[in-house]
Amino acid sequence: MEIDTGTNELLCVVKDGVALITLNRPEARNAMSDRLTPALRTQIKERGDDPNVGALLITGAGTAFCSGGDVKGMGDRSSKKDMGYDERVADLRWRQANLTGALIAVRKPTIAALPGAAAGAGLAIALACDIRIAARSAFVSTGYARVGLSGDYGIAWLLTRAVGSVRARELMFTAERVDSERCERIGLVNRIVDDAKLQDEAFAFAKSLAEGPRVALRNMKDNLDDALHVDYATALHREAERLVQASRTADHKEAVRAFVEKRKPVFTGR
């Protein structure tokens, strides 16, 4: 099912329980824009809440994932020029909370498929996803130092949790280009696939997660998020609650039957 996003700069199709969201400005390496970015915020929220969707897969058209902000337009944003300091801070906070913040909040598996460059805020979007799959020719860069900016959309927080503080500082300060093999080696991406196979393999992976036990997966995300913020005793307490909750689902009962009958379980998300 094709979703009307309100702009051709963002495409969305729901198929086999997967919401495939495609940034569609290939001529600008899928840089964020005043049309693409609001549509992306809307689709993250709506598909995250959509009962027909079990996983979100975000990718870019052409040979890039997302090159971040549109640098060419940074010096000529009349709407921002008229804002005072406090107004601009409030505006950016809102935009961040409703993009990468909303992506982090989705309680379904989220996957980024990188056909090429993921830079600046584009890298932050990829890092806000649970899983990153990269084409062999893909690369990433924090990018901010090159344009005299310090970072936004949670890039420092996300990067530090992905690769650790020491490596995150190196990547932020240098804005160096990191190829796919090094990305995999240091934990920026989960796996690399041949360029020609990226979209098919990423979709197959997303579909396999969408077909999974949705309550259990949601609870897993809560447990994994807690692991970054709470002490061990609190984590144990919350894990117990969530496991008992999952044990009462139809999907758990189906999984047990399938195990006994030596077949693949068919989950319904209940």
N, C-alpha and C positions, 0 to 999 in steps of 0.2 A: 504494500500500500504506500503510495507516494503522499508525502505530507506537504501541504502548502506552507512554506516558511515565510512568505511575504517578499522574498527576494531571490533572484537567481544566483546571488553570491553565496547562498547556503542551500544545499540540497539535503533532503532527508527522506529515507525510505524505510519502512518497517517490514521486515521479511523474516519469517521463521523465528519470531521472537526477538530479533535483533533490530535495534534502531541504528541504521547506518547514516551517520551525519558527515557530510562532505563539505569542507571549506572550498568554495568554488570561485577563486580569483587567481587562476593559474598564471595570468599575465603579470600579476603582482606578487607571485610566490605566496599566494593566499594570505597576504598581510591583512591585519584587522582593519575594518572600515566602519563608517557610520551606519552602514546597512548590514554588513556581515555580522558584526559583533552583537548588536541587539537581537538579531535572529538566532544566533548561537546561544545566547543567554536563555531565550524563550524555549528553544528546543531541549536544552539540558534539563530545564525544570519540567517541561511538559512530558518529555519521554521518560524522565526519571519517575514521574507519577503515573505513567501509562500502564495499566494492568496487562496490556498485550505485549509489553516489552520486558524481556528478561535480562538484556545486556545492551549497553551502548558502545558503539564502535565509531570513533572519530578519526577521520582521515582527511587528506587534502587532494585536490585535483592536480593533475600534472606531475611535476617533479619536485614538489615541496609539500611539507606538512603545513607549516605556518611560519612565516618569517618575522612574526611579531607585529609591532606597530608600524604604520606606514611612515617611514622616516621622511619621505619627500614632503609629506603634509604637516610635519611637526612644527615647522616655523610659520605656518599660515592657517591656524585654526581660530577663526574669528570668534566662534562661540566660546572658546576657552580664554581668548585674550581679554574678553570683557568680564571675566570672573576675578574676584578677589582671591587672596591666598586661602582663606578659610573655606570659601565656596568650592574652590578647586580641590582641596583636600577632601571635603565631604563628597564631592562628585566622584573622585577616584576611588574612595573607600566603597561607595555604593557599587560602582562598576566591578570592582574586584570581588566583592562579596557575592555578586550575582553572576559571576562567570566561573573562575576557578573555585571560589568558595562554594558555589552551588554544585559544581562537579564533584568536589570532595564530599559533599553532603549526600549525593545520590547513594541509595542503599542497594544498588544493583552493581554487578561487575561492570567496570568501564575499561575500555581498551583503546589505546592510541596506535594507529598504524601509520608509520612514518615512511612515505615514499621518497623523501629528500629532506631538505633543511627544516629543522625546528629551532628557531632562534628567539631570544628575548621572551616576550609574553607567549609566543608560540611554544617555546620549551616549557614554560610554566603550565600551559594547558596540557601538554603531554605528560608532565610529571604529576599533575593532579589526577590522572587516570591510574587505575590499579595496575594495569599491565601495559607495557610498551613493546611493540613488535616493529622492527626496522628493516627496511630494504638494505641490501648490502651497500648501496651507494649513498645511503642517508648519512647525515651528519648533524650535530647540534652545536650551538654556541649560545652562551648567555647574552652576548652582544652589547649589553648596556654600557660598558666602559668605552666602547667605540663611539658612542654618541653622547658621552658625558652625562649619563644618567645612572642612578643607583639601583634600580630594579623595582618591579611592581608585580602585581598578580600573585604574590606569595612566593616568588622565585627563590629567595634565600631560604625560607622555611622548607619548601619542597625539595630543593636541591640538597640541603643539609641532611634531610631524612633519607634521601636516596643514596648519597655517596659519602656522607660523613662531613664533619666540619672542615677538616684540613683540605680535602679535595674540593669541597664547595668553594672555599676561599680562593683556591687557585683558579678555578673555572670562572668565578665572578670577576676577579681582578684582571685576568689576562684576556677574557673573552675569546679564548682560542677556539679554533675549529676542531671538534672532536669527531673522528670518523666512527663508523658503526662498530668496528671490531673493538676499539677502545671503549666505546660506550657499553658494550656487553661486558667487557672485562671489569670495568669499575662499577657496574650495576645501574647504569643509566637506562639501559634497555634490557628486556628479558630474553629476547631472542632475535636472531638475524635470519632473514630468508632472502632468496634470490629476488631481484627486483620484479621480474615478471610474475612471480608467485605471490607477491605481498598481499594483494587484495583478496585473493581466493583463500589463502592460508589464514589471514587475519579474520575473515568472515567465518570460516569454518571453526576457528577457535572461539570466536564470540558466540556462535550458534551452540557450541557444546556447553558453554556456560549458561546461555539462555535456557537450555533444556534441563538445567540442574535443579536441585531442590531450593526454591527461592527463599523460603523462610530461613533455612540453614545458611545459605550464602549471605543473606542480610545479617544474620547473627554473627557470622564469621567476620564480616566487615566491622561490626561493632567491637568484637573482641580484638581484632587487629589494630583498630584505632585506639582502643584503651591501652594496648601494650606500649604505646608511645607516651602515655600521659599519667597512668595510675600506678600505684604500687602493686606488688605481687598479690598481697592478700585481697585487695579490692578486685583485681583481675580474676582471681579464683572465684570470688563471690558472684561476680557478674557472669562468668562463664557457666556456672552451675545453673543460674536462672535461665540463661539462653538455651542451654542444652536440653533442659527439661521442657522448655517451650517447644523446641524443635521436635522432641520425642513424641509430642502429642499431635503432630501434623499427619495428614494423609500421605504426604510424600515419604515420611519415615516408614510408615507401615508398608507402603508400596516397595520401598527399597529392601525391607526385610523379606517380603514375599519374593521379590525378584532374586534375591541372594539364594533363598532356599530352592527356588525353581530354576536356578542357573540361567537366568536371562537378564537382558538389560532393563533396568527400571524405566517406567514411563511416568515422569513427574508432572504434576498439574499445578504446582505452585501453591498448594493448600496443605 
